[in-house]
Amino acid sequence: MLPRCVALCTRKRKRIMKKIAIAVATVLAGGVISNVALADTYMGGKVGYNSLNDACYLNEPCDDDSFAASMHLGYSFNEYVAAEYGVDYLGDFTANFKKPGLNTVDGDLWALTLAPKFNLPLTDSWNLFAKVGAAYMMAGDEKDFVPTGSLGAEYQINYNWSLRAEYQRYQDMSDDVIEDMDSDFFGIGFNYKFGSEPVVQEEVVEEEAHDDEKEDKDLVKKMVKKSALKEEEKISSGPLKKGEERFHLKKEEEKILS
């Protein structure tokens, strides 16, 4: 009974250790994937000025420009293509439209945007970009999906931080009261890229190669010295050619070390 019990306990321990190993490997793999994904993720924001077009059919009441601000979250697929989701506050405005009955809208204008971002790197620091996507516009009870696009430039300060200047257009918002209203947002802001700058591996490889080369030379020296001792033992037992043999042995040693 005792050997059988020991065998069963051993198998159970092996199964438990295997499960623990799988769990640890899963956690580590998930951490690596998360770090890689995080390194390509960035966020940012901008502040500026927003102006409405086709928003004032009558001169009064009308207030079609305002302070604006936005935040965005992005993911870079590679150096040239990214995707961005934005939440844009386009200001407090008053507008009127050519519609019978209620024709005035007064309040805040918001937009939720989603668009691919196409980059054109000019140098290591400067980058031009363009976005074309969709926006969900909201102004009180007025709502609409509209096309949106932007043009901008970015200047990279370091691996994590960069500055951004951008012009964004929201085209033809329409609903019960609003009719074909456009919005132009001019903003300046920043990007923050998550993660840390990757370590250059070439220096490590060169150091390792240098260490390996040094170890090889040390090994050759040891072998040469060992061979020299053996030859000296042979020479010491021989007749008159001891000095001549040592001279040739020293030459051979210099050739090997060089």
N, C-alpha and C positions, 0 to 999 in steps of 0.2 A: 504493500500500500504506500509506503513512504517514497519509493522511487517514482511511482505513478503520480503521486501528489507533487513531487518536485518537478516532474516533466510538465504537468499541467500548469503549475505556477510559472515555469520558465516561458511556456508558450504565451501565457496571458501577459507577462511582462514584455515580451517581444511585440505583441500586438499593440499594447499601450504605447511603447516607445515609437513604434511605426506611426501611430496616429499623431503623436506629439510632433514627430519629425515632419509629417505632412502639413500639420497646422502651422508650424514655424516657417516652413518653406512657402506656404501660401501667404502668410503675413509679410514675409520679406519680399516676395515677388510683387505683392500688391503695393508695398511701400515704394519699390523701384519704379513701378508703372506710374504711381501717383506723383513721384518726384519728376519723372520725365514729362508728364502732362502738365504739371504745375509750372515747369520751366518755360512752357510755350504759352502760358496764360498771362494776360495783362489787364489792368484796369486804368481808368483815367477820368478826367472831367475837363470841362471848359466853361468859361463865362464870356458873355458878349452882348450883342445887340440883335434883336429880331424885328423884322419889318414885314407887315402884311400887305399883299397886293390884291386889288379888286375886293376890298373890304369896306369901302365907304361910297355907297351910291349917292348919299347926301353928305353935305359938308358937316352937318351936325345931326346927332351926336357921333363923333368919330375920334378915336385914339388908336392908331394902327401901328405904333412902334413902341418897343418896351425893352427893358432889361431881360436877358435870357440866360439860362444855365443848363448844363446837361452832365450826365454821368454815363460811362460806357464800360462794358466788359467784353474783352476780346480773346480770341484764340488764334495763334499763328500756326498754320499748317506747314509753311516753309517760309523762305525769305520773301517770296513774292505774293503769297495769298494768305489772307486771314479772314475771320468772320467776327462781326461786332454786333452786340445787342446794346441799345441805348435807351435811356429814359431822359426825355428832353422837356424842360419847362420853357415854353416859348413866350411867357409874359402875360400880363394883365392888359386886356384890350377892350375897346368898345367899337363895334362895327354895325353897319346897317346895309341892307340889301334890297334890291328891287323885287319885293314880293308883297302881295296884298296881306293886310292884317298885321300880325306880329312880324316885324322885319328887322329887329335889333337884337344883337347878341352882346352881352356884357359879362366879362369874367376871365378866368385863366384858360390858357390854351396849353395842352399837353400833347406829347407824341411818344409812342413806343415804337422803336425802329429795330429792324433786323436786316443786315446787309453784308454781302461779301466785300472785302477790302483788298484792292489790288495795289501792290507796292512797286515803286520804281526806285531802287537805290541809286543815288548819284555818287556818293562817296561813303566812307565808313561812318560818317556822321549825319549826312543829309539824305532824306528820303521824300519822294513825292508819292501821293496816293490818291486813289479815287474809289468811291463807293456807289453802288447802285442797288437799291433794295425797296423795301416796303415800310410804311409807317401807319400806325393806327392813331388817328387824331381825335382828340377829345376837347370839347369846349362846352361845359355844362351838359345839356341834353343832346347837343349836336355831336355826332360821331361819324367817322368815315375812314376807310382804308384808302391810302393814296400812295403813288410812287414817290420815292425820295432818292436823292443823289447828292454827293458832295465831292469837293476837290480840296486838297490840303497839302501841307508840308510838315515834316517832322525833323527835329534836330536832336540827335542822341547825345546826352551829357555823359553817361556812363552805361554800364550793362543794364542797370535797373531803371534809370530815369531818362525821359526824353520830353521835349517840348513840342507842342502841336498848335498849328494855326489852320483853321478850317472854315470853309463856306459850305452850308448845307441848304438844299432847296426841298420844300414839300409842295407838291403840285396838285391843284384842283380839289380842295376839300369841299364837299357838298353834302347837305342834309336838308331838314325841313326848312330852315331859315337861311343858313349859309349856302352860298352858291359860287362854285369855282373860285374859292379863295386860295391864294398862294402864300407861302411863308418863306422868308429868306433869313437864315441865321448865320451871323458872322461871329466866330468865337476864337479865343486863344486858351490854351490849357496845357495839360500834361498827360503823360502815360507813365505807369509804374509796372514794370515787368517782374513777375515773381521768380523765385529761385535765385541762384548765385552763379557767377561767371564760371564756366567750366575750366578745369585745370588743364594746362597744356601738358600732354603726355610725352612730347618729344624729348624734353630735358631729362625726364626720368629714364627713358630708354637709353639715352646717351650715357647717363651715369652708370646704368646697369652694364652696358657694353664695356665701359671703361673699367669697371670692377672686374668683369670677366677676363678682360685682357690682362689686367694686373695679376690675377690669380694664375693665369696660364704662364706668365713670365716667371712667377715665383716657383711654379712647379718645374719648369724647365731648368731653372737655376739649381733646384734641389737635385734633379736628375743628373745634371752636369757635374755637380760636386761629388755625388755618389760615384759616378763613373770615374772621376778624377782620382778619388781615393783608391779605387780598385786598380787603376793603371799605375798609381804610385807604388802600390804593393808589388805589382809585377816588376816594375822598373828597379825597385830596391833589391830585388833578388837577382837581377841581371848583371852582366859585366859592365863595360866601360861606357855604354850609351845612355846613361841616366840623364845627363843634361840635355842631350839632343831630343830624347823622348818627351821630356817635360816641355821643351820649346814647342814641339808639334802639338802637344796636348793643349797648351794655352791658346794656340792659334785656332784649334777646333772649337774651343769654348767660346772664343770671341765671335766666330762665325755663327754659332747657334744662338747666342744672345742678341746678335744684331738682327 
